[in-house]
């Protein structure tokens, strides 16, 4: 293995759509120091101003009409009409029993779809690039119940050993990418994910209880990456790192796996390549956009609560036979 990791006019009126309704709202001058969106896009940009304000990171979860109008330097009646149009379209919600507005569920749905599509597109490019650089199989996986499911994979020179892996699952507990997907969870949440299905098939060095699993997640989250040596099969070594979205949430994991005899001699280079590739993929999803560069996929990311010792009543989990060779 020779890794080359980088460093680097109608007869009758037609129904009015939300956009048409927005265009009918009156405007006023933007406050001093704020870019005058009226000149560029008028009512559409005024609507974007409202959505930007309601969705500002670290801001209040909801705002009233008066406060929105004050912060945007708009007329209160204009803002009220605009909010009604946005609410009718599902882009904002009015809190029950109050006069305050918050970001609507439709925007959450659009955002989730955009992240999912972007993740899959960017993951395909990332695994192809990194497999060629490292000479080992690269996987990107997401959590599916108590398992990690591969959504993108590539191997050097299009080797057959990478084909057919998309859609396959492996236990979260004994894979590098799997444990990375637990980084945002505390002990209780890990138990809720793991206990119903058990720890799953595992190799000789895999965690044998919930306590042991939590301990490994704590340490690996602290350092920002995970490794699994002889955990899915004897002689297999894997490294994984978190892929985060714009909110700092772990949404996927990127990992490298290969024979211990090939990966171990160049482990530091492989680990650096995995961290860099995960950080690149995180940036493509918007991570770190408001807090500087992402380093190792962690800058500006939500660290998550540290898992506490397993709660009473959670029994150690048994481990069935080892899974198919090659899980990362």
C-alpha positions, 0 to 999 in steps of 0.5 A: 500500500502506497498512500499518497494522502494530500495536505492539503391577459386572461379572461378571468383572474388566476389564483394567486400563488405565495410568490404572487402574494409576496409581490403584492406586499408593500415595501419600505427602505431598509435600515442603514447598514443593511443591504437594500434587497428591495432594489434587487428582488423586492418582496422576495428578498424581504421575505428572505430577510424575515426567514434569515432573522427567524432562523439566525443561529443563536437567536430566539426560537420565535419572534413577534411582529413588532420585534421583526418589524423593528429589527428589519426596519419595516412597517409593522403592517407590511411585516404582518401581511408578509408573515401571513403569506409565509405562514399560509405557504408553510415557511413559518409557523405561528405559535399556538396561543401567542402572536409569535412566529418561528421557522416552519416545518416546510423549511425543515423538510426542504433542508433535510432533503437538500442535505440528504441529496448533497451528502450522497452526491458529495460522498460519491465524489469523496470516496472515489478520490480517497480510494485512489489516493490511499489504495484502500476501500473508502466508505460513507455510512449513515445510521439505520437503527442499531446499524451503520448503512453504507451509502457510498463506497469505492475501492482503488482501481474499481476492484470488485471487493467494493461492489455491492456494498451500498445498502449493506449494514454492520453493527454500530458497536464494533465498526469505526464508522458506526461508533462515530455515528454515536458521538452526539448521543449520551449513554441513555440515547446510546442504550435506546439505539443499541439495546433493542438489537444487541451489540450485534455480530463482532470479532475478538476485540469488539466491546462486549457490554454497553459500558465498554461501548460507551467508554470507547465512544467517550474516548473516541469522541474526545479525540475526534476519530474512531478506530476498530482493530480486530473488531469485525474480523481478525486482521482488519483495521478501520478508521472513521471520522464524523461528517457534520452538517451546518448545525454541527450534527453528525449526519454520516461517517467516513471511514477507511478499512483494510488488512492490518498488515497494510494499514498499520505501517502507515496508520498516521497517514491514513488517519490524517487522510480520513480526517481531512476527507471527512472535514471536506465533506462536512464543509460541502454540507455547510459545517463551519460556514459561520465559525471558520475552517473545519479542522478534522470535521470538528471545528464549529461542531456540536460536541454533544453531551459526554456519555455518563456511566450506563444506567442501572437496569441495562444489562451487558449485551451478548455478541453473536458470531462475527459478520462478513469481512470488510465492515469498517 
